[in-house]
Amino acid sequence: MTETLRWRKSSFSGGGDGNTCVEIADLHTRIAIRDSKAPFRGTLTIPVGSFVALVQSLKRATV
């Protein structure tokens, strides 16, 4: 990934400095995911459809 990514933090990040969750970046056909506490340790990328399914599953699990 040589381009500069626009990372955004989860709306569920904890209080304080807000770095207790994950960040995502849109790569158009894939979503990049990284740990907001250690952003330079590594990035996971998954297809957009898989990311949508993951988020939907997590939402169902918290209801």
mmCIF file of the N, C-alpha and C atoms, coordinates in Angstrom:
data_MODEL
# 
_entry.id   MODEL 
# 
loop_
_atom_site.group_PDB 
_atom_site.id 
_atom_site.type_symbol 
_atom_site.label_atom_id 
_atom_site.label_alt_id 
_atom_site.label_comp_id 
_atom_site.label_asym_id 
_atom_site.label_entity_id 
_atom_site.label_seq_id 
_atom_site.pdbx_PDB_ins_code 
_atom_site.Cartn_x 
_atom_site.Cartn_y 
_atom_site.Cartn_z 
_atom_site.occupancy 
_atom_site.B_iso_or_equiv 
_atom_site.pdbx_formal_charge 
_atom_site.auth_seq_id 
_atom_site.auth_comp_id 
_atom_site.auth_asym_id 
_atom_site.auth_atom_id 
_atom_site.pdbx_PDB_model_num 
ATOM 1   N N  . MET A 1 1  ? 0.837   -1.166  0.000  1.00 0.00 ? 1  MET A N  1 
ATOM 2   C CA . MET A 1 1  ? 0.000   0.000   0.000  1.00 0.00 ? 1  MET A CA 1 
ATOM 3   C C  . MET A 1 1  ? 0.888   1.238   0.000  1.00 0.00 ? 1  MET A C  1 
ATOM 4   N N  . THR A 1 2  ? 1.078   1.823   -1.118 1.00 0.00 ? 2  THR A N  1 
ATOM 5   C CA . THR A 1 2  ? 1.948   2.983   -1.215 1.00 0.00 ? 2  THR A CA 1 
ATOM 6   C C  . THR A 1 2  ? 1.185   4.292   -1.105 1.00 0.00 ? 2  THR A C  1 
ATOM 7   N N  . GLU A 1 3  ? -0.127  4.256   -1.265 1.00 0.00 ? 3  GLU A N  1 
ATOM 8   C CA . GLU A 1 3  ? -0.915  5.476   -1.166 1.00 0.00 ? 3  GLU A CA 1 
ATOM 9   C C  . GLU A 1 3  ? -1.132  5.851   0.296  1.00 0.00 ? 3  GLU A C  1 
ATOM 10  N N  . THR A 1 4  ? -1.388  7.142   0.537  1.00 0.00 ? 4  THR A N  1 
ATOM 11  C CA . THR A 1 4  ? -1.725  7.590   1.874  1.00 0.00 ? 4  THR A CA 1 
ATOM 12  C C  . THR A 1 4  ? -3.185  7.272   2.127  1.00 0.00 ? 4  THR A C  1 
ATOM 13  N N  . LEU A 1 5  ? -3.436  6.540   3.194  1.00 0.00 ? 5  LEU A N  1 
ATOM 14  C CA . LEU A 1 5  ? -4.792  6.121   3.489  1.00 0.00 ? 5  LEU A CA 1 
ATOM 15  C C  . LEU A 1 5  ? -5.453  7.090   4.454  1.00 0.00 ? 5  LEU A C  1 
ATOM 16  N N  . ARG A 1 6  ? -6.761  7.229   4.310  1.00 0.00 ? 6  ARG A N  1 
ATOM 17  C CA . ARG A 1 6  ? -7.538  8.042   5.236  1.00 0.00 ? 6  ARG A CA 1 
ATOM 18  C C  . ARG A 1 6  ? -8.155  7.088   6.258  1.00 0.00 ? 6  ARG A C  1 
ATOM 19  N N  . TRP A 1 7  ? -7.541  7.002   7.412  1.00 0.00 ? 7  TRP A N  1 
ATOM 20  C CA . TRP A 1 7  ? -7.988  6.103   8.466  1.00 0.00 ? 7  TRP A CA 1 
ATOM 21  C C  . TRP A 1 7  ? -9.065  6.790   9.286  1.00 0.00 ? 7  TRP A C  1 
ATOM 22  N N  . ARG A 1 8  ? -10.063 5.998   9.712  1.00 0.00 ? 8  ARG A N  1 
ATOM 23  C CA . ARG A 1 8  ? -11.053 6.547   10.640 1.00 0.00 ? 8  ARG A CA 1 
ATOM 24  C C  . ARG A 1 8  ? -11.268 5.553   11.755 1.00 0.00 ? 8  ARG A C  1 
ATOM 25  N N  . LYS A 1 9  ? -11.408 6.101   12.940 1.00 0.00 ? 9  LYS A N  1 
ATOM 26  C CA . LYS A 1 9  ? -11.539 5.295   14.139 1.00 0.00 ? 9  LYS A CA 1 
ATOM 27  C C  . LYS A 1 9  ? -12.978 4.852   14.329 1.00 0.00 ? 9  LYS A C  1 
ATOM 28  N N  . SER A 1 10 ? -13.144 3.692   14.898 1.00 0.00 ? 10 SER A N  1 
ATOM 29  C CA . SER A 1 10 ? -14.466 3.170   15.208 1.00 0.00 ? 10 SER A CA 1 
ATOM 30  C C  . SER A 1 10 ? -15.212 4.124   16.129 1.00 0.00 ? 10 SER A C  1 
ATOM 31  N N  . SER A 1 11 ? -16.518 4.246   15.912 1.00 0.00 ? 11 SER A N  1 
ATOM 32  C CA . SER A 1 11 ? -17.337 5.088   16.783 1.00 0.00 ? 11 SER A CA 1 
ATOM 33  C C  . SER A 1 11 ? -17.468 4.473   18.171 1.00 0.00 ? 11 SER A C  1 
ATOM 34  N N  . PHE A 1 12 ? -17.036 3.227   18.341 1.00 0.00 ? 12 PHE A N  1 
ATOM 35  C CA . PHE A 1 12 ? -17.101 2.547   19.630 1.00 0.00 ? 12 PHE A CA 1 
ATOM 36  C C  . PHE A 1 12 ? -15.779 2.619   20.383 1.00 0.00 ? 12 PHE A C  1 
ATOM 37  N N  . SER A 1 13 ? -14.835 3.455   19.920 1.00 0.00 ? 13 SER A N  1 
ATOM 38  C CA . SER A 1 13 ? -13.571 3.599   20.635 1.00 0.00 ? 13 SER A CA 1 
ATOM 39  C C  . SER A 1 13 ? -13.841 4.108   22.039 1.00 0.00 ? 13 SER A C  1 
ATOM 40  N N  . GLY A 1 14 ? -13.020 3.673   22.961 1.00 0.00 ? 14 GLY A N  1 
ATOM 41  C CA . GLY A 1 14 ? -13.213 4.037   24.355 1.00 0.00 ? 14 GLY A CA 1 
ATOM 42  C C  . GLY A 1 14 ? -12.969 5.500   24.631 1.00 0.00 ? 14 GLY A C  1 
ATOM 43  N N  . GLY A 1 15 ? -13.247 5.880   25.870 1.00 0.00 ? 15 GLY A N  1 
ATOM 44  C CA . GLY A 1 15 ? -13.059 7.263   26.294 1.00 0.00 ? 15 GLY A CA 1 
ATOM 45  C C  . GLY A 1 15 ? -11.597 7.620   26.415 1.00 0.00 ? 15 GLY A C  1 
ATOM 46  N N  . GLY A 1 16 ? -11.348 8.730   27.048 1.00 0.00 ? 16 GLY A N  1 
ATOM 47  C CA . GLY A 1 16 ? -9.969  9.189   27.214 1.00 0.00 ? 16 GLY A CA 1 
ATOM 48  C C  . GLY A 1 16 ? -9.384  9.616   25.890 1.00 0.00 ? 16 GLY A C  1 
ATOM 49  N N  . ASP A 1 17 ? -8.241  9.037   25.545 1.00 0.00 ? 17 ASP A N  1 
ATOM 50  C CA . ASP A 1 17 ? -7.605  9.429   24.291 1.00 0.00 ? 17 ASP A CA 1 
ATOM 51  C C  . ASP A 1 17 ? -8.216  8.718   23.093 1.00 0.00 ? 17 ASP A C  1 
ATOM 52  N N  . GLY A 1 18 ? -9.170  7.823   23.312 1.00 0.00 ? 18 GLY A N  1 
ATOM 53  C CA . GLY A 1 18 ? -9.916  7.204   22.216 1.00 0.00 ? 18 GLY A CA 1 
ATOM 54  C C  . GLY A 1 18 ? -9.142  6.240   21.345 1.00 0.00 ? 18 GLY A C  1 
ATOM 55  N N  . ASN A 1 19 ? -8.063  5.677   21.869 1.00 0.00 ? 19 ASN A N  1 
ATOM 56  C CA . ASN A 1 19 ? -7.259  4.785   21.027 1.00 0.00 ? 19 ASN A CA 1 
ATOM 57  C C  . ASN A 1 19 ? -7.355  3.342   21.489 1.00 0.00 ? 19 ASN A C  1 
ATOM 58  N N  . THR A 1 20 ? -8.548  2.897   21.852 1.00 0.00 ? 20 THR A N  1 
ATOM 59  C CA . THR A 1 20 ? -8.701  1.536   22.368 1.00 0.00 ? 20 THR A CA 1 
ATOM 60  C C  . THR A 1 20 ? -9.522  0.663   21.428 1.00 0.00 ? 20 THR A C  1 
ATOM 61  N N  . CYS A 1 21 ? -9.445  0.913   20.167 1.00 0.00 ? 21 CYS A N  1 
ATOM 62  C CA . CYS A 1 21 ? -10.275 0.154   19.246 1.00 0.00 ? 21 CYS A CA 1 
ATOM 63  C C  . CYS A 1 21 ? -9.553  -0.044  17.914 1.00 0.00 ? 21 CYS A C  1 
ATOM 64  N N  . VAL A 1 22 ? -10.308 -0.147  16.857 1.00 0.00 ? 22 VAL A N  1 
ATOM 65  C CA . VAL A 1 22 ? -9.743  -0.358  15.531 1.00 0.00 ? 22 VAL A CA 1 
ATOM 66  C C  . VAL A 1 22 ? -9.969  0.860   14.647 1.00 0.00 ? 22 VAL A C  1 
ATOM 67  N N  . GLU A 1 23 ? -9.180  0.932   13.592 1.00 0.00 ? 23 GLU A N  1 
ATOM 68  C CA . GLU A 1 23 ? -9.340  1.950   12.569 1.00 0.00 ? 23 GLU A CA 1 
ATOM 69  C C  . GLU A 1 23 ? -9.534  1.245   11.236 1.00 0.00 ? 23 GLU A C  1 
ATOM 70  N N  . ILE A 1 24 ? -10.289 1.881   10.350 1.00 0.00 ? 24 ILE A N  1 
ATOM 71  C CA . ILE A 1 24 ? -10.487 1.320   9.013  1.00 0.00 ? 24 ILE A CA 1 
ATOM 72  C C  . ILE A 1 24 ? -10.178 2.375   7.962  1.00 0.00 ? 24 ILE A C  1 
ATOM 73  N N  . ALA A 1 25 ? -9.821  1.898   6.776  1.00 0.00 ? 25 ALA A N  1 
ATOM 74  C CA . ALA A 1 25 ? -9.583  2.769   5.628  1.00 0.00 ? 25 ALA A CA 1 
ATOM 75  C C  . ALA A 1 25 ? -10.203 2.106   4.400  1.00 0.00 ? 25 ALA A C  1 
ATOM 76  N N  . ASP A 1 26 ? -10.867 2.895   3.595  1.00 0.00 ? 26 ASP A N  1 
ATOM 77  C CA . ASP A 1 26 ? -11.527 2.406   2.384  1.00 0.00 ? 26 ASP A CA 1 
ATOM 78  C C  . ASP A 1 26 ? -10.521 2.360   1.236  1.00 0.00 ? 26 ASP A C  1 
ATOM 79  N N  . LEU A 1 27 ? -10.331 1.171   0.685  1.00 0.00 ? 27 LEU A N  1 
ATOM 80  C CA . LEU A 1 27 ? -9.440  0.990   -0.466 1.00 0.00 ? 27 LEU A CA 1 
ATOM 81  C C  . LEU A 1 27 ? -10.238 0.741   -1.750 1.00 0.00 ? 27 LEU A C  1 
ATOM 82  N N  . HIS A 1 28 ? -11.499 1.105   -1.734 1.00 0.00 ? 28 HIS A N  1 
ATOM 83  C CA . HIS A 1 28 ? -12.449 0.952   -2.842 1.00 0.00 ? 28 HIS A CA 1 
ATOM 84  C C  . HIS A 1 28 ? -12.966 -0.477  -2.988 1.00 0.00 ? 28 HIS A C  1 
ATOM 85  N N  . THR A 1 29 ? -12.127 -1.430  -3.268 1.00 0.00 ? 29 THR A N  1 
ATOM 86  C CA . THR A 1 29 ? -12.599 -2.812  -3.406 1.00 0.00 ? 29 THR A CA 1 
ATOM 87  C C  . THR A 1 29 ? -12.304 -3.646  -2.160 1.00 0.00 ? 29 THR A C  1 
ATOM 88  N N  . ARG A 1 30 ? -11.517 -3.076  -1.246 1.00 0.00 ? 30 ARG A N  1 
ATOM 89  C CA . ARG A 1 30 ? -11.148 -3.763  -0.012 1.00 0.00 ? 30 ARG A CA 1 
ATOM 90  C C  . ARG A 1 30 ? -11.209 -2.758  1.135  1.00 0.00 ? 30 ARG A C  1 
ATOM 91  N N  . ILE A 1 31 ? -11.269 -3.275  2.363  1.00 0.00 ? 31 ILE A N  1 
ATOM 92  C CA . ILE A 1 31 ? -11.221 -2.439  3.555  1.00 0.00 ? 31 ILE A CA 1 
ATOM 93  C C  . ILE A 1 31 ? -9.965  -2.813  4.327  1.00 0.00 ? 31 ILE A C  1 
ATOM 94  N N  . ALA A 1 32 ? -9.193  -1.810  4.720  1.00 0.00 ? 32 ALA A N  1 
ATOM 95  C CA . ALA A 1 32 ? -8.007  -2.040  5.539  1.00 0.00 ? 32 ALA A CA 1 
ATOM 96  C C  . ALA A 1 32 ? -8.401  -1.843  7.004  1.00 0.00 ? 32 ALA A C  1 
ATOM 97  N N  . ILE A 1 33 ? -7.897  -2.704  7.866  1.00 0.00 ? 33 ILE A N  1 
ATOM 98  C CA . ILE A 1 33 ? -8.215  -2.664  9.287  1.00 0.00 ? 33 ILE A CA 1 
ATOM 99  C C  . ILE A 1 33 ? -6.895  -2.719  10.051 1.00 0.00 ? 33 ILE A C  1 
ATOM 100 N N  . ARG A 1 34 ? -6.780  -1.876  11.094 1.00 0.00 ? 34 ARG A N  1 
ATOM 101 C CA . ARG A 1 34 ? -5.582  -1.926  11.930 1.00 0.00 ? 34 ARG A CA 1 
ATOM 102 C C  . ARG A 1 34 ? -5.943  -1.606  13.380 1.00 0.00 ? 34 ARG A C  1 
ATOM 103 N N  . ASP A 1 35 ? -5.071  -1.979  14.279 1.00 0.00 ? 35 ASP A N  1 
ATOM 104 C CA . ASP A 1 35 ? -5.225  -1.718  15.699 1.00 0.00 ? 35 ASP A CA 1 
ATOM 105 C C  . ASP A 1 35 ? -4.851  -0.259  15.951 1.00 0.00 ? 35 ASP A C  1 
ATOM 106 N N  . SER A 1 36 ? -5.753  0.514   16.542 1.00 0.00 ? 36 SER A N  1 
ATOM 107 C CA . SER A 1 36 ? -5.469  1.932   16.767 1.00 0.00 ? 36 SER A CA 1 
ATOM 108 C C  . SER A 1 36 ? -4.384  2.147   17.824 1.00 0.00 ? 36 SER A C  1 
ATOM 109 N N  . LYS A 1 37 ? -4.143  1.155   18.684 1.00 0.00 ? 37 LYS A N  1 
ATOM 110 C CA . LYS A 1 37 ? -3.096  1.272   19.690 1.00 0.00 ? 37 LYS A CA 1 
ATOM 111 C C  . LYS A 1 37 ? -1.707  1.022   19.100 1.00 0.00 ? 37 LYS A C  1 
ATOM 112 N N  . ALA A 1 38 ? -1.644  0.291   18.003 1.00 0.00 ? 38 ALA A N  1 
ATOM 113 C CA . ALA A 1 38 ? -0.364  -0.056  17.382 1.00 0.00 ? 38 ALA A CA 1 
ATOM 114 C C  . ALA A 1 38 ? -0.521  0.001   15.859 1.00 0.00 ? 38 ALA A C  1 
ATOM 115 N N  . PRO A 1 39 ? -0.770  1.183   15.289 1.00 0.00 ? 39 PRO A N  1 
ATOM 116 C CA . PRO A 1 39 ? -1.093  1.288   13.867 1.00 0.00 ? 39 PRO A CA 1 
ATOM 117 C C  . PRO A 1 39 ? 0.014   0.859   12.909 1.00 0.00 ? 39 PRO A C  1 
ATOM 118 N N  . PHE A 1 40 ? 1.253   0.837   13.360 1.00 0.00 ? 40 PHE A N  1 
ATOM 119 C CA . PHE A 1 40 ? 2.348   0.481   12.458 1.00 0.00 ? 40 PHE A CA 1 
ATOM 120 C C  . PHE A 1 40 ? 2.740   -0.988  12.539 1.00 0.00 ? 40 PHE A C  1 
ATOM 121 N N  . ARG A 1 41 ? 2.039   -1.758  13.357 1.00 0.00 ? 41 ARG A N  1 
ATOM 122 C CA . ARG A 1 41 ? 2.371   -3.179  13.523 1.00 0.00 ? 41 ARG A CA 1 
ATOM 123 C C  . ARG A 1 41 ? 1.873   -4.044  12.386 1.00 0.00 ? 41 ARG A C  1 
ATOM 124 N N  . GLY A 1 42 ? 0.819   -3.635  11.720 1.00 0.00 ? 42 GLY A N  1 
ATOM 125 C CA . GLY A 1 42 ? 0.309   -4.440  10.624 1.00 0.00 ? 42 GLY A CA 1 
ATOM 126 C C  . GLY A 1 42 ? -1.110  -4.046  10.254 1.00 0.00 ? 42 GLY A C  1 
ATOM 127 N N  . THR A 1 43 ? -1.500  -4.417  9.057  1.00 0.00 ? 43 THR A N  1 
ATOM 128 C CA . THR A 1 43 ? -2.823  -4.088  8.535  1.00 0.00 ? 43 THR A CA 1 
ATOM 129 C C  . THR A 1 43 ? -3.425  -5.337  7.908  1.00 0.00 ? 43 THR A C  1 
ATOM 130 N N  . LEU A 1 44 ? -4.697  -5.534  8.166  1.00 0.00 ? 44 LEU A N  1 
ATOM 131 C CA . LEU A 1 44 ? -5.459  -6.620  7.562  1.00 0.00 ? 44 LEU A CA 1 
ATOM 132 C C  . LEU A 1 44 ? -6.348  -5.996  6.502  1.00 0.00 ? 44 LEU A C  1 
ATOM 133 N N  . THR A 1 45 ? -6.381  -6.577  5.303  1.00 0.00 ? 45 THR A N  1 
ATOM 134 C CA . THR A 1 45 ? -7.299  -6.094  4.269  1.00 0.00 ? 45 THR A CA 1 
ATOM 135 C C  . THR A 1 45 ? -8.241  -7.220  3.870  1.00 0.00 ? 45 THR A C  1 
ATOM 136 N N  . ILE A 1 46 ? -9.522  -6.860  3.729  1.00 0.00 ? 46 ILE A N  1 
ATOM 137 C CA . ILE A 1 46 ? -10.531 -7.831  3.333  1.00 0.00 ? 46 ILE A CA 1 
ATOM 138 C C  . ILE A 1 46 ? -11.444 -7.208  2.288  1.00 0.00 ? 46 ILE A C  1 
ATOM 139 N N  . PRO A 1 47 ? -12.074 -8.028  1.445  1.00 0.00 ? 47 PRO A N  1 
ATOM 140 C CA . PRO A 1 47 ? -13.005 -7.497  0.449  1.00 0.00 ? 47 PRO A CA 1 
ATOM 141 C C  . PRO A 1 47 ? -14.162 -6.752  1.131  1.00 0.00 ? 47 PRO A C  1 
ATOM 142 N N  . VAL A 1 48 ? -14.673 -5.731  0.468  1.00 0.00 ? 48 VAL A N  1 
ATOM 143 C CA . VAL A 1 48 ? -15.751 -4.914  1.024  1.00 0.00 ? 48 VAL A CA 1 
ATOM 144 C C  . VAL A 1 48 ? -16.940 -5.774  1.441  1.00 0.00 ? 48 VAL A C  1 
ATOM 145 N N  . GLY A 1 49 ? -17.339 -6.710  0.609  1.00 0.00 ? 49 GLY A N  1 
ATOM 146 C CA . GLY A 1 49 ? -18.481 -7.566  0.931  1.00 0.00 ? 49 GLY A CA 1 
ATOM 147 C C  . GLY A 1 49 ? -18.274 -8.353  2.219  1.00 0.00 ? 49 GLY A C  1 
ATOM 148 N N  . SER A 1 50 ? -17.076 -8.835  2.434  1.00 0.00 ? 50 SER A N  1 
ATOM 149 C CA . SER A 1 50 ? -16.764 -9.566  3.661  1.00 0.00 ? 50 SER A CA 1 
ATOM 150 C C  . SER A 1 50 ? -16.800 -8.641  4.870  1.00 0.00 ? 50 SER A C  1 
ATOM 151 N N  . PHE A 1 51 ? -16.331 -7.413  4.700  1.00 0.00 ? 51 PHE A N  1 
ATOM 152 C CA . PHE A 1 51 ? -16.365 -6.451  5.794  1.00 0.00 ? 51 PHE A CA 1 
ATOM 153 C C  . PHE A 1 51 ? -17.805 -6.109  6.170  1.00 0.00 ? 51 PHE A C  1 
ATOM 154 N N  . VAL A 1 52 ? -18.647 -5.907  5.161  1.00 0.00 ? 52 VAL A N  1 
ATOM 155 C CA . VAL A 1 52 ? -20.066 -5.611  5.417  1.00 0.00 ? 52 VAL A CA 1 
ATOM 156 C C  . VAL A 1 52 ? -20.706 -6.771  6.174  1.00 0.00 ? 52 VAL A C  1 
ATOM 157 N N  . ALA A 1 53 ? -20.429 -7.992  5.760  1.00 0.00 ? 53 ALA A N  1 
ATOM 158 C CA . ALA A 1 53 ? -20.978 -9.169  6.440  1.00 0.00 ? 53 ALA A CA 1 
ATOM 159 C C  . ALA A 1 53 ? -20.479 -9.240  7.887  1.00 0.00 ? 53 ALA A C  1 
ATOM 160 N N  . LEU A 1 54 ? -19.220 -8.933  8.114  1.00 0.00 ? 54 LEU A N  1 
ATOM 161 C CA . LEU A 1 54 ? -18.658 -8.937  9.459  1.00 0.00 ? 54 LEU A CA 1 
ATOM 162 C C  . LEU A 1 54 ? -19.373 -7.918  10.347 1.00 0.00 ? 54 LEU A C  1 
ATOM 163 N N  . VAL A 1 55 ? -19.526 -6.699  9.857  1.00 0.00 ? 55 VAL A N  1 
ATOM 164 C CA . VAL A 1 55 ? -20.183 -5.644  10.643 1.00 0.00 ? 55 VAL A CA 1 
ATOM 165 C C  . VAL A 1 55 ? -21.637 -6.019  10.935 1.00 0.00 ? 55 VAL A C  1 
ATOM 166 N N  . GLN A 1 56 ? -22.328 -6.540  9.949  1.00 0.00 ? 56 GLN A N  1 
ATOM 167 C CA . GLN A 1 56 ? -23.736 -6.963  10.160 1.00 0.00 ? 56 GLN A CA 1 
ATOM 168 C C  . GLN A 1 56 ? -23.806 -8.058  11.218 1.00 0.00 ? 56 GLN A C  1 
ATOM 169 N N  . SER A 1 57 ? -22.905 -8.999  11.164 1.00 0.00 ? 57 SER A N  1 
ATOM 170 C CA . SER A 1 57 ? -22.866 -10.084 12.150 1.00 0.00 ? 57 SER A CA 1 
ATOM 171 C C  . SER A 1 57 ? -22.603 -9.547  13.556 1.00 0.00 ? 57 SER A C  1 
ATOM 172 N N  . LEU A 1 58 ? -21.665 -8.612  13.668 1.00 0.00 ? 58 LEU A N  1 
ATOM 173 C CA . LEU A 1 58 ? -21.362 -8.018  14.971 1.00 0.00 ? 58 LEU A CA 1 
ATOM 174 C C  . LEU A 1 58 ? -22.545 -7.226  15.519 1.00 0.00 ? 58 LEU A C  1 
ATOM 175 N N  . LYS A 1 59 ? -23.250 -6.529  14.646 1.00 0.00 ? 59 LYS A N  1 
ATOM 176 C CA . LYS A 1 59 ? -24.429 -5.771  15.080 1.00 0.00 ? 59 LYS A CA 1 
ATOM 177 C C  . LYS A 1 59 ? -25.505 -6.715  15.604 1.00 0.00 ? 59 LYS A C  1 
ATOM 178 N N  . ARG A 1 60 ? -25.722 -7.827  14.930 1.00 0.00 ? 60 ARG A N  1 
ATOM 179 C CA . ARG A 1 60 ? -26.718 -8.804  15.377 1.00 0.00 ? 60 ARG A CA 1 
ATOM 180 C C  . ARG A 1 60 ? -26.320 -9.403  16.722 1.00 0.00 ? 60 ARG A C  1 
ATOM 181 N N  . ALA A 1 61 ? -25.060 -9.605  16.931 1.00 0.00 ? 61 ALA A N  1 
ATOM 182 C CA . ALA A 1 61 ? -24.579 -10.215 18.175 1.00 0.00 ? 61 ALA A CA 1 
ATOM 183 C C  . ALA A 1 61 ? -24.720 -9.291  19.380 1.00 0.00 ? 61 ALA A C  1 
ATOM 184 N N  . THR A 1 62 ? -24.789 -7.988  19.164 1.00 0.00 ? 62 THR A N  1 
ATOM 185 C CA . THR A 1 62 ? -24.869 -7.039  20.273 1.00 0.00 ? 62 THR A CA 1 
ATOM 186 C C  . THR A 1 62 ? -26.290 -6.625  20.595 1.00 0.00 ? 62 THR A C  1 
ATOM 187 N N  . VAL A 1 63 ? -27.260 -7.125  19.860 1.00 0.00 ? 63 VAL A N  1 
ATOM 188 C CA . VAL A 1 63 ? -28.651 -6.734  20.103 1.00 0.00 ? 63 VAL A CA 1 
ATOM 189 C C  . VAL A 1 63 ? -29.242 -7.518  21.238 1.00 0.00 ? 63 VAL A C  1 
# 
